[in-house]
Amino acid sequence: FRGLAQLVPGMPAGPNVPGTTDKRLNGTYYIHDEHTPPDIHHEKGLACIDCHTSRETMGDGNIYGYMEHGTETTCESCHGAPDAYATMKTRRGVLLSNVKRDGDRFFLTGKLDGKRHELVQAKDVVTKGHPRYNERAARAMTKDHGRVACYSCHSAWNTDFFGFHLDRHEGFTMLDTISGRRTPGRVTTLEKVFASFRQLTLGWDSQGRVSPYIVGFSTMCTFHDKDGKTVLDQQMPETAAGLSGMTMIHHQVHTVRSRARECADCHRSPQALGLGSASFRLARTTLFAASQRGLEVVSLDRKNLAQSAPQEGFAAGAPAASVSVLEDPVQGHARWIAVGLPDSVVVLDGRASPPREVERVKIGDAEAFAWLGRRHLVVVSPRSLAVVRLPERSGEKHRVMGTLPLASARDVKLSFRTAFVTDAEDGLVVIDLDDLEKPKVVTKLSLRGDAKDLSIPRKLALAFQQSRFRSPGSGGGVTGDPPRTRARALAFVTCGKGGFKIVDVTEPSQPVLLGTHKEDGLAADEVAFSSVFDLGSAGGGLPSRERDYLYVIAHQDGGQADLRVIDVDDPKEPEQVGRIGLGGGHRGLVLAHVYNAPFLQHYAIVGSPEGAQAIDVTRRGQPTIAATITGTPLEAAKGGNPAKPVSFADLALETMPLDRMVDEDGLSLKDISHPKARYLSLEEMRRVLSVPLPEGGKK
């Protein structure tokens, strides 16, 4: 109730740490700040038993397999519904003994302190003329939201841990606390990988309502035999149906506030519907790179990137300009690899070693790729966008489903079934892919301010920022509801000497340029985005915060490049927090979130003439070069000259998308353990994401 608990081992908290509780609650200290305010019921002094009956807290004589089966008090029990006052009963008809009606007013008496609390009725809030009428609430509490749980909108934040790690080593022993003897095998558990209090995921709960989902089970296993050999490496369990055993499940997360989320938090956020984000992708074992030879394959040594070893790649007989990977949804290893050649796109089977060609699509000079679902590849070449359907069975051929002419395209990213394309002539082009056979342009946004503007759009990254509480306070606890930030979909576009630009694409048909950020003599090229939880200092001087970061590769006029780390938590006021020089000739950028128990490390991997450079950006303000990663050297030239290192032109990394629950075809990728609970279908996602929003989604 109080706020965000300690997310990772070692998080600073305690009596002498600003912004945290000064005494233990439930055996631990908690963050107490503007970003994670306490549940309003706790803030008003209510105890658990003031809402929950003795049947719920002590049991009713039945054994329930799921918590929701033993829980019967609902929001409506006390606050009613938009069309009815509170019944003062649980959903099983049990009368709430401490809730009474006095005329048109309802009151709850605290069971521990005897204090009387008025219960605001939802019906009064939406009734015009009533003293409690709230126009914003009335616009939201309609029949269209009749199957949305109250706390889907009113939960202010929630804690999520994507990835728990279990490590078993047969070469060690462990104390059996039952027998008192040491037995073979040592187990280390509950090491949290990704932590977040911003992520919002929704789905259908067991009672047929749309509710918040949080991670229920996400344990991955590493197993070493008695000789120390790794048998399983961060392996996720797999169900009999072929789904990932990682589960999320619906919860009342008990962070209710009177100020609800914004409409855009749900109606413009594919990640809220389970389509995943860039922030919770766990790096796996392989790096792929486009080179003058074709495709380079590098086996990553996560503990020492400098010892990463080149493997046999794919000799295309022509230089490759672009590469992209579609991962297996369970373990995150490469399923398909797309490689762009001068005259075609080659699709490789990533499960084969070395990768094996399975399709060759006659689309030349592919600049970039985007994967839509499990079978569709969106290909952008300078003059067109094409949607390619890959074969489902052996013997079938690919099919080019639809094409769209473009002026001078450079990059493409997807948000559900909307494509965002950077175009050197047309700026940012928004394309509707809902009908894959008939892609159509929704709008174009010029990124040139005037005739002197040198902006030539190149690469882009997409992100969605959920609304969250933000108040310029001292970091201590708050009472009342501070304002929420805007919920925004953002496109970050590099524009060469025009710097990089931040575009609000919350309404895809009406993109808005928020700002341009450039330096004379510097050309912005590559870009990547990730939200990261930064652990504060032990004394509390530096608070622990989850922030949004942009990573930009920029080149000087002389060809030298550097990596810039930019805080874009407030997209209207980005702040450069780190910078490091890299040398010359750098192309391609991927982010690698690497887990080496018990630490999560962050790397920016950049293509270079010698292969790739891995920059450690775990400490955003002090990026450091961690390793040079090389491919198989080119053949030595005649005359006894030494072999030259291969140059990496574009990069793709195997990752496990831990927060991706469904794909753009509405197919489930991960298991749900509770009966009748499910993620949204394709048609439901279409409906939710296309709802017209009043005044930019704030109401």
C-alpha positions as CSV (number, residue, x, y, z in Angstrom):
1,F,0.0,0.0,0.0
2,R,2.7,2.4,1.0
3,G,4.6,2.5,-2.2
4,L,7.1,0.7,-4.3
5,A,8.9,-2.1,-2.3
6,Q,12.6,-2.8,-2.7
7,L,12.8,-3.8,-6.4
8,V,16.3,-5.3,-6.4
9,P,18.7,-6.4,-3.8
10,G,20.6,-3.5,-2.3
11,M,18.1,-0.8,-3.1
12,P,18.7,2.0,-0.5
13,A,15.9,2.4,2.0
14,G,15.5,3.1,5.7
15,P,15.2,5.8,8.4
16,N,18.2,7.8,7.0
17,V,17.3,7.6,3.4
18,P,15.2,10.4,2.0
19,G,12.0,9.4,0.2
20,T,11.6,6.1,2.0
21,T,9.6,5.0,5.0
22,D,11.3,5.6,8.4
23,K,10.1,2.3,9.8
24,R,9.6,-1.2,8.5
25,L,6.2,-2.2,7.1
26,N,5.6,-5.9,6.6
27,G,9.3,-6.4,7.5
28,T,10.8,-4.1,5.0
29,Y,11.3,-0.4,4.1
30,Y,9.4,1.2,1.2
31,I,9.8,4.0,-1.2
32,H,7.4,6.9,-0.3
33,D,7.5,9.5,-3.1
34,E,5.4,11.4,-5.7
35,H,5.9,8.7,-8.3
36,T,4.6,5.8,-6.3
37,P,2.0,7.3,-3.9
38,P,0.2,5.0,-1.5
39,D,-3.2,3.5,-2.1
40,I,-5.8,6.0,-1.1
41,H,-7.5,3.6,1.2
42,H,-4.2,3.2,3.2
43,E,-3.7,7.0,3.0
44,K,-7.1,7.5,4.6
45,G,-6.3,5.2,7.5
46,L,-8.2,2.1,6.4
47,A,-6.9,-1.4,7.4
48,C,-7.2,-4.5,5.2
49,I,-10.1,-5.9,7.3
50,D,-12.1,-2.6,6.7
51,C,-12.7,-3.8,3.2
52,H,-12.2,-7.5,3.4
53,T,-14.6,-9.7,5.4
54,S,-13.6,-12.4,7.9
55,R,-14.6,-15.0,5.3
56,E,-11.9,-13.6,3.0
57,T,-9.1,-13.1,5.5
58,M,-9.7,-16.2,7.7
59,G,-11.4,-18.5,5.2
60,D,-14.9,-19.9,4.8
61,G,-14.2,-23.6,5.1
62,N,-13.3,-24.1,1.4
63,I,-9.9,-24.5,-0.2
64,Y,-9.6,-22.3,-3.3
65,G,-7.0,-22.8,-6.0
66,Y,-7.0,-19.1,-7.0
67,M,-7.1,-16.0,-4.9
68,E,-10.0,-14.4,-6.8
69,H,-12.2,-17.4,-5.9
70,G,-11.8,-16.6,-2.2
71,T,-12.2,-12.9,-2.6
72,E,-15.7,-11.4,-2.7
73,T,-15.5,-7.7,-1.8
74,T,-15.4,-5.5,-4.9
75,C,-15.2,-1.8,-5.5
76,E,-18.9,-1.8,-6.2
77,S,-19.6,-3.2,-2.7
78,C,-18.8,0.2,-1.2
79,H,-18.8,2.7,-4.1
80,G,-21.6,1.3,-6.3
81,A,-21.7,1.7,-10.0
82,P,-22.5,4.5,-12.5
83,D,-26.1,3.4,-12.6
84,A,-26.7,2.1,-9.0
85,Y,-25.7,2.9,-5.4
86,A,-23.7,0.5,-3.3
87,T,-25.5,-2.7,-2.2
88,M,-23.2,-2.8,0.9
89,K,-22.8,-6.5,0.1
90,T,-20.1,-8.7,-1.3
91,R,-20.6,-10.4,-4.7
92,R,-21.7,-13.5,-2.7
93,G,-24.4,-11.5,-0.9
94,V,-22.6,-11.2,2.5
95,L,-23.6,-7.9,4.2
96,L,-20.7,-5.6,5.1
97,S,-21.3,-5.0,8.8
98,N,-19.2,-1.8,9.0
99,V,-20.9,0.0,6.0
100,K,-24.1,1.9,6.6
101,R,-26.4,4.2,4.6
102,D,-27.6,7.5,5.9
103,G,-30.1,8.9,3.4
104,D,-28.2,9.3,0.1
105,R,-24.8,9.1,1.8
106,F,-22.8,6.0,2.7
107,F,-20.3,5.6,5.4
108,L,-17.6,3.0,6.5
109,T,-16.5,2.7,10.1
110,G,-13.0,1.5,10.7
111,K,-12.9,-1.8,12.5
112,L,-9.6,-0.9,14.3
113,D,-9.9,2.8,15.1
114,G,-13.7,3.4,14.8
115,K,-13.2,6.4,12.5
116,R,-16.1,7.1,10.1
117,H,-15.3,7.5,6.4
118,E,-17.7,8.7,3.7
119,L,-17.9,6.4,0.7
120,V,-18.2,8.4,-2.6
121,Q,-20.7,6.9,-4.9
122,A,-19.9,6.4,-8.5
123,K,-23.5,7.3,-9.4
124,D,-23.2,10.7,-7.8
125,V,-20.0,11.4,-9.6
126,V,-21.6,11.0,-13.1
127,T,-25.0,12.6,-12.3
128,K,-25.2,16.2,-13.6
129,G,-26.2,18.7,-10.9
130,H,-25.0,16.6,-8.0
131,P,-22.3,18.4,-5.9
132,R,-19.9,15.5,-6.6
133,Y,-20.4,15.6,-10.3
134,N,-17.1,15.3,-12.3
135,E,-17.3,15.8,-16.0
136,R,-14.0,13.9,-16.7
137,A,-15.3,10.9,-14.8
138,A,-18.7,11.1,-16.5
139,R,-17.0,10.9,-19.9
140,A,-15.2,7.7,-18.8
141,M,-17.8,5.8,-16.7
142,T,-20.1,4.8,-19.6
143,K,-21.6,1.6,-20.8
144,D,-18.6,1.1,-23.2
145,H,-16.5,0.7,-20.0
146,G,-19.0,-1.4,-18.2
147,R,-16.8,-4.5,-18.4
148,V,-13.6,-2.6,-17.3
149,A,-12.6,-3.1,-13.6
150,C,-12.6,0.2,-11.7
151,Y,-9.0,-0.3,-10.7
152,S,-7.9,-0.7,-14.4
153,C,-8.1,3.1,-14.6
154,H,-7.7,4.0,-11.0
155,S,-4.6,2.0,-10.1
156,A,-1.8,4.6,-10.2
157,W,1.1,2.3,-10.8
158,N,2.2,-1.3,-10.2
159,T,5.3,-3.3,-9.5
160,D,6.5,-5.8,-12.1
161,F,9.5,-8.0,-12.2
162,F,10.1,-9.5,-15.6
163,G,12.4,-12.4,-15.2
164,F,13.4,-14.3,-12.0
165,H,16.5,-16.5,-12.2
166,L,17.0,-19.9,-10.7
167,D,20.5,-21.3,-10.8
168,R,21.2,-24.9,-9.9
169,H,24.8,-26.2,-9.7
170,E,25.4,-29.9,-9.1
171,G,29.0,-29.4,-8.2
172,F,28.1,-27.8,-4.8
173,T,26.0,-28.9,-1.8
174,M,23.2,-27.2,0.1
175,L,21.8,-27.6,3.6
176,D,18.5,-29.6,3.7
177,T,16.7,-27.8,6.5
178,I,14.4,-30.8,7.0
179,S,17.0,-33.5,7.4
180,G,19.7,-31.2,8.7
181,R,22.2,-32.7,6.2
182,R,24.0,-31.2,3.2
183,T,22.7,-32.7,0.0
184,P,24.1,-32.5,-3.6
185,G,23.1,-29.4,-5.6
186,R,23.0,-25.8,-4.7
187,V,20.1,-23.5,-5.8
188,T,20.2,-19.8,-6.0
189,T,16.8,-18.2,-6.6
190,L,14.7,-15.0,-6.8
191,E,17.3,-12.8,-8.5
192,K,15.2,-10.2,-10.2
193,V,16.2,-9.2,-13.7
194,F,14.0,-6.4,-15.0
195,A,12.1,-4.2,-12.5
196,S,9.4,-1.6,-13.4
197,F,6.7,0.3,-11.7
198,R,5.5,2.0,-14.9
199,Q,4.4,-0.9,-17.1
200,L,0.7,-1.3,-17.7
201,T,-0.7,-4.5,-19.2
202,L,-4.4,-5.3,-19.5
203,G,-6.4,-8.5,-20.2
204,W,-9.6,-10.3,-19.4
205,D,-9.9,-11.5,-15.9
206,S,-11.6,-14.7,-14.6
207,Q,-14.9,-12.7,-14.0
208,G,-15.0,-11.3,-17.6
209,R,-13.6,-7.8,-16.9
210,V,-10.7,-6.0,-18.3
211,S,-8.1,-5.8,-15.5
212,P,-4.5,-5.0,-14.9
213,Y,-2.1,-7.8,-15.3
214,I,1.3,-8.2,-13.5
215,V,3.9,-10.9,-13.7
216,G,2.8,-14.1,-12.0
217,F,5.6,-16.6,-12.9
218,S,8.7,-15.7,-14.9
219,T,11.4,-18.0,-13.5
220,M,14.1,-19.0,-16.0
221,C,16.5,-21.7,-15.1
222,T,20.3,-22.1,-15.5
223,F,21.6,-25.5,-14.7
224,H,25.3,-26.6,-14.3
225,D,26.4,-30.2,-14.0
226,K,28.9,-31.4,-11.4
227,D,31.8,-30.5,-13.6
228,G,30.4,-26.9,-14.0
229,K,29.3,-27.4,-17.6
230,T,26.2,-25.3,-18.5
231,V,23.4,-27.6,-19.5
232,L,20.6,-25.0,-19.5
233,D,21.2,-21.3,-20.0
234,Q,18.5,-19.0,-18.8
235,Q,15.9,-21.4,-20.1
236,M,12.2,-20.5,-19.8
237,P,9.7,-23.3,-19.1
238,E,7.5,-24.4,-22.1
239,T,3.9,-25.6,-21.9
240,A,2.5,-28.7,-23.7
241,A,0.8,-26.2,-26.1
242,G,4.2,-24.7,-27.0
243,L,3.7,-21.5,-25.1
244,S,6.2,-19.8,-22.8
245,G,5.7,-20.8,-19.2
246,M,6.2,-17.2,-18.2
247,T,2.8,-16.0,-17.1
248,M,1.1,-12.7,-16.2
249,I,-2.1,-12.7,-14.4
250,H,-4.8,-10.2,-13.4
251,H,-4.5,-8.4,-10.1
252,Q,-6.0,-5.7,-8.0
253,V,-2.6,-4.1,-7.3
254,H,-3.9,-1.9,-4.4
255,T,-2.4,1.4,-5.6
256,V,-5.8,3.1,-6.2
257,R,-6.0,6.9,-6.5
258,S,-8.9,9.1,-7.2
259,R,-7.1,10.6,-10.3
260,A,-7.5,8.0,-13.0
261,R,-5.2,7.2,-15.9
262,E,-5.5,9.0,-19.2
263,C,-7.5,7.5,-22.1
264,A,-4.3,7.2,-24.2
265,D,-2.8,4.9,-21.5
266,C,-5.0,2.1,-22.9
267,H,-6.4,3.3,-26.2
268,R,-3.1,4.3,-27.8
269,S,-0.7,1.9,-26.2
270,P,-0.1,-1.5,-27.9
271,Q,2.2,-2.5,-25.1
272,A,-0.7,-2.1,-22.6
273,L,-2.5,-4.8,-24.6
274,G,0.5,-7.2,-24.3
275,L,2.4,-6.4,-27.5
276,G,5.6,-5.7,-25.7
277,S,8.2,-2.9,-25.7
278,A,11.9,-2.4,-26.2
279,S,12.6,-2.1,-22.5
280,F,12.3,-5.7,-21.3
281,R,14.2,-7.6,-24.0
282,L,16.7,-10.0,-22.5
283,A,19.8,-10.5,-24.6
284,R,20.4,-14.2,-25.7
285,T,23.5,-15.7,-27.2
286,T,23.9,-14.5,-30.8
287,L,24.7,-11.3,-32.6
288,F,24.0,-11.0,-36.3
289,A,25.6,-8.4,-38.6
290,A,25.3,-7.4,-42.2
291,S,28.7,-7.3,-43.9
292,Q,30.4,-7.1,-47.3
293,R,30.3,-10.9,-47.3
294,G,26.7,-11.3,-46.4
295,L,25.7,-12.3,-42.8
296,E,28.1,-12.5,-39.9
297,V,27.3,-14.6,-36.9
298,V,28.9,-14.0,-33.5
299,S,28.4,-16.2,-30.4
300,L,28.2,-13.8,-27.4
301,D,30.1,-14.4,-24.2
302,R,27.8,-12.5,-21.9
303,K,30.2,-12.5,-19.0
304,N,33.1,-11.3,-21.1
305,L,32.0,-9.7,-24.4
306,A,35.6,-9.5,-25.6
307,Q,35.8,-13.3,-25.8
308,S,32.7,-13.5,-28.1
309,A,33.6,-15.9,-30.9
310,P,32.7,-15.6,-34.6
311,Q,30.7,-18.5,-36.0
312,E,30.1,-19.6,-39.6
313,G,27.7,-17.2,-41.2
314,F,26.0,-16.9,-44.6
315,A,28.0,-16.1,-47.7
316,A,25.6,-14.2,-49.9
317,G,28.1,-13.5,-52.7
318,A,27.2,-9.8,-52.4
319,P,27.4,-7.1,-49.7
320,A,24.5,-7.0,-47.2
321,A,23.1,-3.7,-46.1
322,S,20.5,-4.7,-43.5
323,V,19.6,-7.5,-41.1
324,S,16.7,-8.3,-38.8
325,V,15.7,-11.2,-36.5
326,L,12.3,-12.7,-35.6
327,E,12.8,-14.5,-32.3
328,D,11.2,-17.7,-31.1
329,P,8.6,-16.5,-28.7
330,V,9.5,-19.0,-25.9
331,Q,13.3,-18.9,-25.6
332,G,14.1,-15.8,-27.7
333,H,16.5,-17.5,-30.1
334,A,16.5,-16.6,-33.8
335,R,13.6,-18.2,-35.8
336,W,13.9,-16.2,-39.0
337,I,16.7,-13.9,-40.2
338,A,16.1,-11.4,-43.0
339,V,19.2,-10.1,-44.9
340,G,19.0,-7.2,-47.4
341,L,21.1,-7.7,-50.6
342,P,21.4,-5.4,-53.6
343,D,19.0,-7.5,-55.6
344,S,16.9,-9.4,-53.1
345,V,15.9,-10.1,-49.5
346,V,17.2,-13.5,-48.2
347,V,15.2,-15.2,-45.4
348,L,17.3,-17.6,-43.4
349,D,16.3,-20.3,-40.9
350,G,17.9,-19.1,-37.7
351,R,17.5,-22.5,-36.1
352,A,20.1,-24.1,-38.4
353,S,23.8,-23.8,-37.8
354,P,25.0,-22.1,-39.9
355,P,21.8,-20.2,-40.9
356,R,20.2,-21.8,-44.0
357,E,18.5,-20.0,-46.8
358,V,14.8,-20.8,-47.1
359,E,13.4,-18.0,-49.3
360,R,14.7,-15.3,-51.6
361,V,12.4,-12.4,-52.3
362,K,13.1,-10.2,-55.3
363,I,13.1,-6.9,-53.5
364,G,16.4,-5.0,-54.0
365,D,18.3,-2.6,-51.7
366,A,16.2,-3.3,-48.6
367,E,17.0,-0.5,-46.1
368,A,15.1,-1.9,-43.1
369,F,12.7,-4.6,-41.9
370,A,9.9,-5.0,-39.4
371,W,8.2,-8.2,-38.4
372,L,4.5,-8.3,-38.1
373,G,3.3,-11.4,-36.2
374,R,4.9,-14.7,-36.9
375,R,4.6,-14.8,-40.7
376,H,4.8,-11.3,-42.2
377,L,7.9,-9.3,-43.0
378,V,7.5,-5.6,-43.8
379,V,10.3,-4.6,-46.1
380,V,11.3,-1.0,-46.8
381,S,13.5,-0.2,-49.8
382,P,14.2,3.3,-51.1
383,R,11.2,3.4,-53.4
384,S,8.6,1.1,-51.8
385,L,7.2,-0.7,-48.8
386,A,6.2,-4.3,-49.3
387,V,4.5,-6.8,-47.0
388,V,5.8,-10.4,-47.5
389,R,4.0,-13.5,-46.2
390,L,6.5,-16.2,-45.4
391,P,5.6,-19.9,-46.1
392,E,3.9,-21.9,-43.3
393,R,4.8,-25.3,-44.6
394,S,7.6,-27.0,-46.5
395,G,7.2,-26.7,-50.2
396,E,5.2,-23.4,-50.0
397,K,6.5,-20.2,-51.4
398,H,6.4,-16.7,-50.0
399,R,3.8,-14.2,-51.3
400,V,4.2,-10.4,-51.7
401,M,0.8,-9.4,-50.3
402,G,0.8,-5.7,-50.8
403,T,3.1,-2.8,-51.9
404,L,3.2,0.9,-51.5
405,P,5.3,3.4,-53.5
406,L,7.6,5.7,-51.4
407,A,9.8,8.6,-52.3
408,S,13.1,7.8,-50.5
409,A,12.6,5.6,-47.5
410,R,15.3,4.7,-44.9
411,D,13.8,3.0,-41.9
412,V,10.6,1.4,-40.6
413,K,9.1,0.6,-37.2
414,L,5.7,-0.9,-36.2
415,S,3.2,0.0,-33.6
416,F,0.5,-2.7,-33.8
417,R,-0.5,-2.5,-37.4
418,T,0.7,1.0,-38.1
419,A,4.1,1.5,-39.8
420,F,6.2,4.6,-39.2
421,V,8.7,5.2,-42.1
422,T,11.4,7.7,-42.3
423,D,11.7,9.2,-45.8
424,A,14.4,11.5,-47.0
425,E,11.9,13.5,-49.0
426,D,8.6,13.1,-47.2
427,G,9.8,13.2,-43.6
428,L,7.9,10.8,-41.3
429,V,5.3,8.7,-43.2
430,V,2.5,7.0,-41.3
431,I,1.1,3.9,-43.0
432,D,-1.9,1.8,-42.1
433,L,-1.2,-2.0,-42.5
434,D,-4.5,-3.3,-41.1
435,D,-5.3,-4.6,-44.6
436,L,-2.0,-6.2,-45.5
437,E,-2.9,-6.4,-49.2
438,K,-3.6,-2.7,-49.4
439,P,-1.2,-0.6,-47.3
440,K,-2.2,3.0,-47.3
441,V,-0.6,6.3,-46.3
442,V,-2.4,7.9,-43.3
443,T,-0.3,11.1,-43.2
444,K,3.1,12.6,-43.8
445,L,5.0,15.0,-41.5
446,S,7.7,17.1,-43.0
447,L,10.7,17.4,-40.6
448,R,12.3,20.4,-42.3
449,G,11.5,23.6,-40.6
450,D,12.6,25.9,-43.5
451,A,14.7,26.0,-46.6
452,K,17.9,26.1,-44.5
453,D,17.0,23.0,-42.5
454,L,19.4,20.2,-43.4
455,S,17.2,17.5,-41.9
456,I,17.3,14.2,-43.9
457,P,15.4,11.6,-41.9
458,R,17.4,8.4,-41.3
459,K,16.6,6.1,-38.5
460,L,13.9,6.0,-35.9
461,A,12.9,4.5,-32.6
462,L,9.4,4.2,-31.1
463,A,8.3,4.4,-27.5
464,F,5.1,4.7,-25.4
465,Q,5.3,6.7,-22.2
466,Q,2.5,5.7,-19.8
467,S,1.1,8.6,-17.7
468,R,2.5,8.7,-14.3
469,F,2.4,10.9,-11.2
470,R,5.0,13.6,-11.2
471,S,5.3,16.5,-8.8
472,P,8.3,18.8,-8.2
473,G,8.4,18.0,-4.5
474,S,11.1,17.2,-2.1
475,G,10.9,13.5,-2.6
476,G,8.9,12.8,0.5
477,G,5.5,11.3,0.8
478,V,2.5,13.2,-0.7
479,T,-1.1,13.6,0.2
480,G,-3.7,14.3,-2.4
481,D,-3.2,13.5,-6.1
482,P,-0.3,15.3,-7.9
483,P,-0.8,15.8,-11.6
484,R,-0.1,13.0,-14.1
485,T,2.2,13.4,-17.0
486,R,0.8,13.0,-20.5
487,A,0.5,9.5,-21.9
488,R,2.3,9.7,-25.2
489,A,3.4,7.6,-28.2
490,L,6.7,9.0,-29.4
491,A,8.9,8.7,-32.5
492,F,12.6,9.7,-32.2
493,V,14.0,10.4,-35.6
494,T,17.6,11.1,-36.5
495,C,18.0,13.6,-39.3
496,G,21.7,13.9,-40.1
497,K,22.9,17.4,-39.8
498,G,19.4,18.3,-38.7
499,G,20.1,16.5,-35.4
500,F,17.3,14.4,-34.0
501,K,13.7,15.2,-33.6
502,I,11.0,14.1,-31.2
503,V,7.5,13.6,-32.6
504,D,4.3,12.9,-30.7
505,V,2.5,10.2,-32.6
506,T,-0.2,9.5,-30.0
507,E,-2.7,10.2,-32.8
508,P,-1.0,8.5,-35.8
509,S,-3.1,10.7,-38.2
510,Q,-2.0,13.9,-36.5
511,P,1.8,13.7,-35.6
512,V,3.1,16.7,-33.8
513,L,6.8,17.8,-33.8
514,L,7.7,18.4,-30.1
515,G,11.3,19.5,-30.6
516,T,14.5,19.5,-32.6
517,H,17.9,18.9,-31.0
518,K,21.1,19.5,-33.0
519,E,24.7,20.7,-32.8
520,D,26.6,22.4,-35.6
521,G,29.0,20.1,-37.4
522,L,27.3,17.0,-36.1
523,A,25.1,14.5,-38.0
524,A,22.8,12.2,-36.0
525,D,22.6,8.7,-37.6
526,E,21.6,5.7,-35.4
527,V,19.1,5.7,-32.5
528,A,17.7,3.3,-29.9
529,F,15.4,3.6,-26.9
530,S,14.9,1.9,-23.6
531,S,13.4,2.5,-20.3
532,V,15.7,1.6,-17.4
533,F,15.5,1.3,-13.7
534,D,18.5,3.2,-12.3
535,L,19.4,2.1,-8.8
536,G,20.2,5.0,-6.5
537,S,23.1,5.5,-4.1
538,A,23.3,3.6,-0.8
539,G,22.8,6.8,1.3
540,G,19.8,8.0,-0.7
541,G,21.5,11.1,-2.1
542,L,20.8,9.8,-5.6
543,P,17.2,8.4,-5.6
544,S,16.3,5.2,-7.4
545,R,14.3,6.1,-10.5
546,E,12.9,4.5,-13.6
547,R,13.8,6.7,-16.6
548,D,13.6,6.8,-20.4
549,Y,16.8,7.0,-22.3
550,L,17.7,7.6,-26.0
551,Y,21.0,6.4,-27.4
552,V,22.2,8.3,-30.5
553,I,25.2,7.7,-32.7
554,A,26.4,11.0,-34.2
555,H,29.2,11.7,-36.7
556,Q,31.3,14.8,-36.8
557,D,32.3,16.5,-40.1
558,G,35.6,14.6,-40.0
559,G,33.9,11.3,-39.8
560,Q,34.5,10.6,-36.1
561,A,31.6,9.2,-34.2
562,D,30.4,9.3,-30.7
563,L,27.6,7.8,-28.6
564,R,25.3,10.1,-26.7
565,V,23.0,9.0,-23.9
566,I,20.0,11.3,-23.6
567,D,17.4,11.4,-20.8
568,V,14.0,11.8,-22.5
569,D,11.8,11.2,-19.5
570,D,10.4,14.6,-20.3
571,P,10.3,14.5,-24.1
572,K,10.0,18.3,-24.2
573,E,13.2,18.8,-22.3
574,P,15.7,16.1,-23.2
575,E,18.9,16.1,-21.3
576,Q,22.2,14.7,-22.4
577,V,23.7,12.7,-19.5
578,G,26.6,10.8,-21.1
579,R,28.9,10.8,-24.1
580,I,31.8,8.8,-25.4
581,G,34.0,9.0,-28.6
582,L,34.0,5.9,-30.8
583,G,36.3,6.6,-33.8
584,G,35.1,6.6,-37.4
585,G,32.9,4.5,-39.8
586,H,30.3,3.4,-37.3
587,R,27.0,2.0,-38.6
588,G,24.2,0.0,-36.8
589,L,23.1,0.1,-33.2
590,V,21.4,-2.4,-30.9
591,L,20.9,-2.4,-27.2
592,A,21.8,-5.5,-25.2
593,H,20.3,-6.0,-21.7
594,V,22.6,-8.7,-20.4
595,Y,21.9,-10.6,-17.2
596,N,24.9,-12.0,-15.3
597,A,23.5,-13.0,-12.0
598,P,22.8,-11.1,-9.8
599,F,23.3,-8.0,-12.0
600,L,21.6,-6.7,-15.1
601,Q,24.0,-4.9,-17.4
602,H,23.2,-2.7,-20.3
603,Y,25.3,-2.4,-23.5
604,A,25.1,-0.4,-26.7
605,I,26.6,-2.4,-29.5
606,V,27.7,-0.4,-32.5
607,G,28.9,-1.6,-35.9
608,S,32.4,-0.5,-36.8
609,P,35.1,-1.1,-39.5
610,E,36.7,-3.7,-37.2
611,G,33.4,-5.5,-36.4
612,A,31.5,-4.0,-33.5
613,Q,32.2,-2.0,-30.3
614,A,30.3,-2.8,-27.1
615,I,29.8,0.2,-24.9
616,D,28.8,-0.4,-21.3
617,V,26.0,2.1,-20.5
618,T,24.9,0.6,-17.2
619,R,26.0,3.8,-15.6
620,R,24.3,6.2,-18.1
621,G,26.4,9.2,-17.2
622,Q,29.7,7.3,-17.6
623,P,29.6,5.1,-20.7
624,T,32.7,3.1,-21.3
625,I,34.0,0.9,-24.1
626,A,33.8,-2.7,-22.8
627,A,34.9,-4.8,-25.8
628,T,35.6,-5.0,-29.5
629,I,33.6,-7.8,-31.1
630,T,35.0,-9.2,-34.3
631,G,33.7,-11.4,-37.1
632,T,35.7,-14.0,-39.1
633,P,38.5,-12.0,-40.8
634,L,38.3,-11.4,-44.5
635,E,40.7,-13.5,-46.6
636,A,44.3,-12.2,-46.7
637,A,45.2,-10.3,-49.9
638,K,47.9,-11.5,-52.3
639,G,51.4,-10.6,-51.4
640,G,51.3,-11.9,-47.8
641,N,49.2,-9.1,-46.4
642,P,47.4,-10.0,-43.1
643,A,43.7,-10.7,-43.2
644,K,41.5,-7.6,-42.7
645,P,38.8,-7.5,-40.1
646,V,35.3,-7.7,-41.5
647,S,33.2,-4.5,-41.2
648,F,29.7,-4.7,-39.7
649,A,27.2,-2.5,-41.5
650,D,24.0,-3.3,-39.6
651,L,23.2,-5.3,-36.4
652,A,20.5,-7.5,-35.0
653,L,20.5,-9.3,-31.7
654,E,18.7,-12.3,-30.4
655,T,16.5,-11.2,-27.5
656,M,13.7,-12.7,-25.3
657,P,10.8,-10.2,-25.3
658,L,9.7,-10.8,-21.7
659,D,6.7,-8.4,-21.8
660,R,5.4,-9.6,-25.2
661,M,2.3,-11.7,-24.5
662,V,0.5,-11.7,-27.9
663,D,1.5,-10.8,-31.4
664,E,0.0,-8.5,-34.0
665,D,-2.2,-11.4,-35.3
666,G,-3.7,-11.8,-31.8
667,L,-2.0,-15.1,-31.1
668,S,-1.0,-15.9,-27.5
669,L,2.8,-16.3,-27.0
670,K,2.7,-16.9,-23.3
671,D,0.6,-19.0,-20.9
672,I,-2.1,-17.8,-18.6
673,S,-2.6,-20.0,-15.6
674,H,-6.1,-18.9,-14.5
675,P,-9.3,-20.4,-16.1
676,K,-11.3,-18.0,-18.3
677,A,-8.5,-15.3,-18.2
678,R,-7.0,-14.3,-21.5
679,Y,-5.4,-11.5,-23.5
680,L,-7.3,-9.5,-26.0
681,S,-8.0,-10.9,-29.4
682,L,-6.9,-9.2,-32.7
683,E,-10.4,-7.7,-33.2
684,E,-10.5,-6.4,-29.6
685,M,-7.1,-4.8,-30.0
686,R,-8.2,-3.1,-33.2
687,R,-11.3,-1.7,-31.4
688,V,-9.4,-0.5,-28.3
689,L,-6.6,1.2,-30.2
690,S,-8.9,2.9,-32.7
691,V,-11.3,4.6,-30.2
692,P,-11.5,8.4,-30.9
693,L,-10.0,10.3,-28.0
694,P,-11.3,13.6,-26.7
695,E,-8.7,16.4,-26.4
696,G,-5.7,14.3,-27.1
697,G,-6.7,11.5,-24.7
698,K,-6.6,13.5,-21.4
699,K,-10.3,13.0,-20.7
